[in-house]
Structure formats: C-alpha cells, structure tokens
Amino acid sequence: MKRIAEDSRETKVLGDYDVLVIGGGPAGISASVAAARSGARTLLVERYGFLGGLATAGMVGAFCGFFTAGPREKTIVGGIARQLLDRLKARRGLAEKGAIGAGSGVATYQYNPEVLKYVAEEAVIQAGVEILFHTIVVDVIWKRKGTLLGVVIENKSGRSCLLGKTIIDTTGDGDVAWKAGAPHEIGDGKGSGQMMTTIFRLINVDLDKARELDHQALHEKIEQVLRKKEFTFSRLDGVIFPGIPFGMIHLNITGIPGLNGTDAQQLTRAEIEGRRQVFEYLSFLKKYQPGFEQAEVCSIATQVGVRETRRIFGEYILKEDEILSGRKFEDGIALGAWPVEFHDPKKGKINWKYLEKEDDYYSIPMRCLIPKNVNNLLVAGRCISTTHMAHASTRVIGPAFAMGEAAGILAARSAASKVDPRRVASETVRKELKEHGAILEL
C-alpha cells in the first residue's frame, strides 16, 4: 500500500478537564452526569449532533436489562437511569413495562428515541456537563509511557486537543482504548461477531391486527419464502411491536452477519445491506402479513445497530458461567440479569440462555471497567471486559446506564485524588452509588 508522510504540527489545546467522557450513549450519559455530580469538571464528546448512541441513532426502541427474568420481574437498575425514565415518562416518551414481540420472557420499557434525545441532553446540561457534538477522537496523548494525558479530536473547527485527568471510553467500540493500545478481542476472536440490525418503523398498519401478530407463525412463513428463494433475508426471527409514539410499528427484524463494525468498508456494506433488507421485509409483510397491506416506511435508524465489536481486556474478564450462575462480586458496581442473547451470524437466529435461577442476577466487577496496561482510562458500556458469550448479556442498555454511573464516580474520585483508577477503593464507589439510588444488591 502507498503511504503519505504527513507534516508534523502543533495542535492547540481546546480544554483541560477533570474527566473526559468519549461517547454519548447510555453509558456516556450516566458517566458524565455522575462525574459532574461528584464535583469533576466534565466534558462529554459525541460524534452525532444528539445524545443516546444506539438508543437513539440505532433506534433500539426498548430498554432491555432493567429487570430480572422471572415472575417477580425485580428492578435491578436505579440511580441516574431511573431519573431518565422519570423524565421520559413526564414527556410521554415511555410506556409501562411489558414484554415485546417474540418473547425473551423479560420485561422491557418501550420509549420514544426522539424524546430520549431531548431529556438526555437536558439531564446532562443540568448536571453541569459541557457537551461537544459532531466530534471524533483521532488519537491519544501520552503523559508518559502507559499513562494518558488526553485525546486529539477533529470536527468542523479542525484539529485540537483535549486534556483530562481521567478519560472514560463509552464509544461502544472501545475506540479510545484501542488507540491507546489496550489489549482487546473482536467478536469470537476469529472475526465473527453477532449479527448487526438496521431497525425501522412503519406507518399505515392495522394496529389491532399488529398486536395479534403470531411471531412463531411469522418466523415459519419467513423460512418458507426463503426455501422458495422468493426473498433473501439473513434473519429468520425478529421482533415487531407497536412503538411510541402511538400509530407506528417498530421492527427489529433485519440481520446483517459476517461483517466487522470496526472496519469502515465493512461497516459501509452493513449500512447498505441493512437498508436493502428494510424494503425487502416491507415487501414480504405487505404480501403475507394481515394488517400490513398498506404499510409504508416512516423512519430508518440513523445507523446500523452494532451488537459486538471490540471487548477491551480489563483487570477482570467476566465469563458466561458467572452470568448464568448469578455470581456476585465484592467490587460489583452494576447488576445484570438479561439472558445471554446471542444473535447467531451463521444460523440467522437468536440463541437464548437464561440465568439458572428465576429472578436471579449477577454483578459486574469494577475491575471490568479498568483496561490493562493503560493508566487514567476507564471503559463502560458495550466494550467492557467480558468473554464473547458473556457480552451477549452485558451489552444491553440497562447495565450500560448502571456501569456508566459507576465509571463517572470512579473517574471523578481518581481525578480529585490524583491517583490511577486502580487505586480507588471499590467500596468508596459503591457507597456513593448507593447514596444516589443505584441498586447493587436485592
């Protein structure tokens, strides 16, 4: 490959902060609020012009991971996430908890992604967090070997630097940790990750018939048309449910296997393939599903939904058997109970594994947020330190909110005491989490 030698340059410092949060998804929202609330001067950097990450740009439409799987449906996420739910409800952007579609057997909250954009921004600003939209991190800055000083960013204003005593990577893909050379793995370690999905919404659907939709019958019909080669889907199952606001049907049904979400060319192919499938599924539903005869696409997610890319190796790696057995850790800073929901790229179906005991839960160790070999850096959200299969449970929105809040507190304490996050006692973080309504045990 040809290479071009770039000129050396001096880059201006745009700001110096206690805590830099890179990525404005659920983990980034709660991390920045928690850090600012703990007294840290905090900046939240986001590549889009709004907050929410895949919850808004990916139009997920349902908050998973807030409850245990069982008859009691115990709430396991509180704190900042609970406050955001209240804000959504006040603006009619949240439905009462309930099951959706093809039945994970776990309750979720449906929400309006457009309302979430506003209430998340409102919460972050009111907490005293500064926001920088339309900005990406292109490099990291070292204080000394192994210790981060800041990041290099680019946006419409050009290239500049941001300095931070502690940096939190909530990009989902672990972009900052990767640029810092943190050890990691992509997918199964052999290039295969979970299927991606482009979520979309339909209007002009008979809502009464849509509510009566038999998902099992729908899946069987999809298999039939595939055998006839009438359509070329990649996913045999999926979730269809009436969304918010009232009158729209929400579809999590497309499947894009075999592509790497950290490769720009492959990600481009995924975006193109996802939109192709949207209109193919529309044709299928109009022809075969009662109530969808007049259906039309009203919105397609801003970006393809990426379930799995880099998982950053931390001071502890959470394993699948620890999730299924409901293991609790002394340094647990967030709870999870969502099943191991693996979107199999080879079979085009979801494989579900539930915790061994009904209404049980596991905890996520604080050590999973601390990358190996890099100081002054934390990760939270989808890219935390887990195994390939454990990730299929921890990746959902509820735990992302919860671990983001913990990361924000940890980062603020690290910055204030001028020590690496590894040297902050987990019990001090747990204590502050509890004081603010986080749920750490039931």
C-alpha positions in Angstrom: 0.0 0.0 0.0 1.2 3.5 -0.7 1.8 5.8 2.2 1.9 9.6 2.5 4.2 11.3 5.0 2.3 14.0 6.9 3.9 17.2 8.2 4.5 17.4 11.9 2.3 20.0 13.5 1.5 21.9 16.7 -2.1 21.3 17.8 -3.9 23.8 20.1 -5.4 22.6 23.4 -9.1 23.3 23.4 -9.7 22.5 27.1 -8.3 20.9 30.2 -10.8 18.8 32.2 -11.0 16.5 35.3 -13.0 13.9 33.3 -13.3 13.4 29.6 -16.2 11.2 28.5 -15.9 10.0 24.9 -19.2 8.7 23.5 -22.7 10.0 24.3 -24.7 6.7 24.5 -26.4 5.4 27.7 -23.1 4.7 29.4 -21.7 8.1 28.4 -24.8 9.9 29.5 -24.7 8.5 33.0 -20.9 8.6 33.3 -20.8 12.3 32.5 -23.7 13.2 34.9 -22.2 11.1 37.7 -18.7 12.7 37.2 -20.1 16.2 37.3 -22.3 15.5 40.2 -19.2 14.3 42.1 -17.6 17.6 41.5 -15.5 17.0 38.4 -15.2 19.4 35.6 -16.6 17.2 32.8 -16.8 17.2 29.0 -18.9 14.8 27.0 -17.7 14.3 23.4 -20.2 12.8 20.9 -19.8 12.2 17.1 -23.5 12.9 16.3 -25.5 16.1 17.0 -27.5 14.4 19.8 -27.1 12.0 22.7 -28.2 8.4 23.1 -25.9 6.3 21.0 -27.6 3.3 19.6 -30.6 4.0 21.8 -31.4 7.0 19.6 -29.2 6.7 16.4 -29.8 3.0 16.3 -33.5 3.5 17.2 -33.5 0.4 19.6 -36.9 1.4 21.0 -36.9 -0.8 24.1 -34.7 -0.6 27.2 -33.5 -4.1 28.0 -31.8 -5.2 31.2 -33.8 -3.3 33.8 -35.5 -6.3 35.3 -34.8 -9.9 36.4 -36.2 -12.7 34.3 -38.8 -14.4 36.3 -42.3 -14.0 37.7 -41.3 -11.2 40.1 -39.5 -9.0 37.5 -37.4 -7.3 40.1 -35.9 -3.9 39.2 -32.1 -4.0 39.1 -31.2 -0.6 37.7 -31.8 2.6 39.5 -29.8 5.9 40.0 -29.4 8.1 37.0 -31.1 5.7 34.7 -34.2 5.8 36.9 -34.2 9.6 36.8 -34.0 9.5 33.0 -37.0 7.1 32.9 -38.9 9.7 35.0 -38.0 12.4 32.6 -39.2 10.3 29.6 -42.4 9.5 31.3 -43.1 13.1 32.1 -42.9 13.9 28.4 -45.0 10.9 27.4 -41.9 9.2 25.9 -42.0 6.0 28.0 -44.5 3.1 28.2 -45.2 1.0 31.2 -43.0 -2.1 31.5 -44.1 -5.1 29.4 -42.9 -7.8 27.1 -42.2 -7.2 23.5 -42.7 -9.4 20.4 -41.0 -12.8 20.2 -40.6 -13.1 23.8 -37.4 -13.1 25.7 -39.5 -13.7 28.8 -38.1 -10.5 30.3 -39.9 -7.2 30.8 -38.7 -4.1 29.0 -39.6 -0.4 28.7 -40.6 0.9 25.3 -39.5 4.5 24.7 -39.5 7.2 22.1 -36.0 7.7 20.8 -36.7 11.3 19.7 -37.8 12.3 23.3 -34.8 10.5 24.7 -32.5 12.8 22.6 -34.0 15.8 24.4 -34.3 14.5 28.0 -30.8 13.1 28.0 -29.4 16.4 26.8 -31.4 18.2 29.4 -30.2 16.0 32.2 -26.5 16.3 31.1 -26.7 20.1 30.9 -28.4 20.5 34.2 -25.7 18.4 35.8 -23.2 20.9 34.7 -21.6 18.8 32.0 -20.1 20.5 28.9 -21.0 18.9 25.6 -19.1 18.9 22.3 -21.1 17.4 19.4 -20.0 16.4 15.9 -16.6 15.5 17.1 -14.5 12.3 16.9 -11.3 11.2 18.7 -8.5 10.5 16.2 -5.6 9.9 18.5 -4.5 9.8 22.2 -1.9 11.9 24.0 0.5 10.4 26.5 1.7 11.9 29.7 4.3 9.2 29.9 4.5 5.6 28.8 1.3 3.8 29.8 -0.4 6.9 31.2 -2.9 9.0 29.2 -2.9 12.8 29.2 -5.7 13.5 26.7 -7.0 12.9 23.2 -6.7 14.5 19.8 -10.1 15.4 18.2 -11.3 16.6 14.9 -14.5 18.4 13.9 -15.8 21.3 11.8 -13.4 23.6 13.6 -10.4 21.5 12.7 -8.0 19.5 14.8 -7.4 20.2 18.5 -6.5 18.5 21.8 -8.5 17.9 25.0 -6.6 17.1 28.2 -8.2 15.1 31.0 -7.1 13.7 34.4 -9.2 10.7 33.7 -10.8 9.5 30.4 -13.8 7.3 30.1 -14.3 5.4 26.8 -18.0 5.0 26.2 -17.8 4.7 22.4 -19.2 1.2 22.4 -16.4 0.1 20.1 -13.7 0.9 22.5 -12.1 3.4 20.1 -10.1 5.3 22.7 -8.8 2.2 24.4 -7.9 0.7 21.1 -6.0 3.8 20.1 -4.2 3.6 23.4 -3.1 0.1 22.6 -5.2 -1.6 25.3 -5.4 -5.4 24.7 -8.7 -6.5 23.2 -10.7 -9.0 21.2 -13.2 -8.5 18.4 -16.2 -10.9 18.4 -15.2 -14.5 18.9 -11.5 -13.7 18.3 -11.7 -15.2 14.8 -13.5 -12.4 13.1 -17.1 -13.4 13.8 -19.4 -11.3 15.9 -23.1 -11.1 16.5 -25.4 -10.0 13.6 -26.0 -6.3 13.1 -29.5 -5.0 12.7 -31.0 -1.9 10.9 -34.1 -1.0 12.9 -37.0 0.7 11.1 -40.6 1.8 11.6 -43.8 1.5 9.6 -47.0 3.5 9.4 -50.4 2.7 7.8 -50.6 -0.6 9.6 -53.8 -2.0 11.2 -52.7 -1.8 14.8 -55.3 -4.2 16.1 -54.0 -6.9 13.8 -50.4 -6.0 14.5 -51.0 -6.6 18.2 -52.4 -10.1 17.5 -49.3 -11.0 15.4 -48.2 -14.5 15.9 -44.4 -14.3 15.9 -43.9 -18.1 15.6 -46.2 -18.2 12.5 -44.3 -15.2 11.1 -41.0 -16.9 11.5 -42.3 -20.1 9.9 -43.5 -18.1 6.9 -40.1 -16.4 6.5 -38.5 -19.8 6.4 -41.0 -20.9 3.7 -40.3 -18.0 1.4 -36.6 -18.4 1.9 -36.8 -22.0 0.8 -38.6 -20.8 -2.3 -35.9 -18.2 -2.8 -38.6 -15.6 -3.1 -36.7 -13.2 -0.7 -33.1 -13.1 0.5 -33.3 -12.4 4.2 -30.4 -13.1 6.6 -32.5 -13.4 9.8 -35.3 -15.9 10.5 -36.7 -14.4 13.6 -37.2 -10.9 14.8 -39.3 -8.6 16.9 -42.3 -6.5 15.7 -44.3 -4.4 18.1 -46.4 -1.1 18.2 -44.0 1.6 19.1 -44.1 5.0 20.7 -45.5 7.5 19.6 -48.8 5.7 19.0 -49.5 4.7 15.4 -46.1 3.3 14.4 -44.9 -0.3 14.2 -41.3 -0.9 15.4 -39.3 -3.6 13.6 -36.1 -5.2 14.9 -36.0 -7.9 12.2 -33.2 -7.3 9.8 -29.9 -9.3 10.2 -26.5 -8.5 8.7 -24.0 -11.2 9.5 -20.3 -11.7 8.9 -19.2 -8.0 8.9 -16.8 -6.2 11.2 -18.2 -3.0 12.7 -14.7 -1.6 13.3 -13.8 -1.8 9.6 -15.0 1.2 7.7 -15.5 -0.6 4.4 -17.4 -3.5 6.0 -19.5 -1.1 8.1 -20.4 0.7 4.9 -21.5 -2.6 3.4 -23.6 -3.3 6.5 -25.4 0.1 6.2 -26.2 -0.6 2.6 -27.3 -4.2 3.2 -29.5 -3.1 6.2 -31.5 -0.6 4.2 -31.9 -3.2 1.4 -33.4 -5.6 3.8 -35.7 -3.0 5.2 -37.5 -2.7 1.9 -37.4 -6.4 1.2 -39.0 -7.1 4.6 -41.6 -4.4 3.8 -42.5 -6.2 0.6 -42.7 -9.5 2.4 -45.0 -8.1 5.1 -47.3 -6.3 2.6 -47.8 -9.6 0.8 -48.0 -12.1 3.6 -48.9 -10.4 6.9 -52.5 -9.4 7.6 -52.8 -5.7 8.6 -49.6 -4.7 6.7 -51.1 -4.4 3.2 -50.9 -0.6 3.2 -47.7 -0.3 5.3 -45.0 2.3 4.4 -41.6 3.0 5.9 -41.7 6.2 8.0 -38.2 6.0 9.5 -35.0 4.0 9.4 -32.3 4.2 12.1 -29.6 6.7 11.5 -27.0 4.0 11.8 -26.9 0.2 11.7 -27.2 -1.4 15.1 -23.9 -2.9 16.0 -24.1 -5.5 18.8 -20.5 -6.5 19.2 -17.0 -5.2 18.2 -14.1 -4.7 20.5 -14.1 -6.0 24.0 -11.3 -4.4 26.0 -9.4 -6.8 28.3 -9.6 -5.4 31.8 -8.3 -6.3 35.3 -11.0 -8.9 35.3 -12.8 -10.7 32.5 -16.5 -11.6 33.2 -17.4 -15.0 32.0 -20.6 -16.6 30.7 -20.9 -19.2 33.5 -20.6 -16.4 36.1 -23.5 -14.7 34.5 -25.7 -17.8 34.3 -24.9 -18.8 37.8 -25.7 -15.3 39.1 -22.3 -14.6 40.7 -22.0 -11.6 42.9 -18.6 -9.8 43.3 -17.3 -7.8 46.2 -16.4 -5.0 43.8 -19.7 -5.2 41.9 -20.8 -1.7 40.7 -23.8 -2.7 38.5 -26.3 -5.5 38.2 -27.3 -7.6 35.2 -30.0 -10.2 34.6 -30.6 -10.1 30.9 -30.3 -13.5 29.3 -27.3 -14.4 27.2 -29.0 -13.2 23.9 -26.7 -14.3 21.1 -27.6 -13.2 17.6 -26.0 -16.1 15.7 -24.5 -14.9 12.4 -24.4 -18.4 11.0 -28.0 -19.6 11.8 -29.7 -16.2 11.5 -31.5 -16.7 14.8 -31.3 -15.6 18.4 -30.0 -18.2 20.9 -31.3 -17.5 24.4 -29.6 -18.7 27.7 -31.3 -17.7 31.0 -29.8 -17.4 34.4 -30.1 -20.7 36.3 -32.4 -19.4 38.9 -35.6 -17.3 38.2 -35.3 -13.7 39.2 -31.6 -14.0 39.9 -29.0 -11.5 38.9 -25.2 -11.1 38.6 -23.0 -8.2 39.4 -20.4 -6.6 37.2 -17.0 -6.1 38.9 -15.4 -2.6 38.9 -12.3 -4.3 37.5 -14.1 -4.9 34.2 -14.0 -1.2 33.6 -10.3 -0.8 34.1 -8.3 -1.7 30.9 -5.0 -3.5 31.3 -1.7 -1.7 30.5 -3.2 1.8 30.3 -3.5 4.3 33.2 -6.1 7.1 33.6 -8.5 5.3 31.4 -11.9 3.6 32.0 -14.3 1.8 29.7 -18.1 1.5 30.2 -20.9 0.1 28.2 -20.7 -2.4 25.3 -16.9 -2.6 25.3 -16.2 -3.7 28.9 -14.1 -6.7 29.7 -16.1 -9.9 29.2 -15.9 -13.0 27.2 -17.6 -13.3 23.8 -20.7 -15.0 25.2 -20.9 -13.1 28.4 -21.0 -9.9 26.3 -24.4 -11.1 24.9 -25.9 -10.3 28.3 -23.9 -7.3 29.4 -24.2 -5.3 26.2 -27.8 -4.2 26.7 -28.9 -0.7 27.7 -29.8 -1.2 31.4 -26.4 -2.4 32.5 -24.8 0.3 30.3 -26.5 3.1 32.2 -25.6 1.5 35.5 -21.9 0.8 34.8 -21.6 4.3 33.2 -22.7 5.9 36.5 -20.1 3.9 38.4 -17.4 4.9 35.9 -18.3 8.5 36.3 -17.9 8.3 40.1 -14.7 6.3 39.8 -13.2 8.8 37.3 -14.1 11.8 39.5 -12.6 10.3 42.6 -9.5 9.3 40.6 -9.1 12.9 39.2 -9.7 14.5 42.6 -7.2 12.3 44.4 -4.7 12.3 41.5 -4.3 8.6 41.6 -5.0 6.0 38.9 -8.5 4.4 39.0 -6.9 1.1 40.0 -6.0 2.7 43.4 -9.5 3.9 44.2 -11.2 1.6 46.6 -14.3 -0.1 45.1 -16.2 0.3 48.4 -16.0 4.1 48.1 -17.5 4.0 44.6 -20.2 1.5 45.8 -21.1 3.8 48.8 -21.6 6.8 46.6 -23.6 4.8 44.1 -26.0 3.7 46.9 -26.3 7.2 48.2 -27.7 8.2 44.7 -30.1 5.4 44.4 -28.2 2.9 42.4 -29.1 -0.8 43.0 -26.2 -3.0 44.0 -28.0 -5.9 45.6 -31.5 -7.1 46.2 
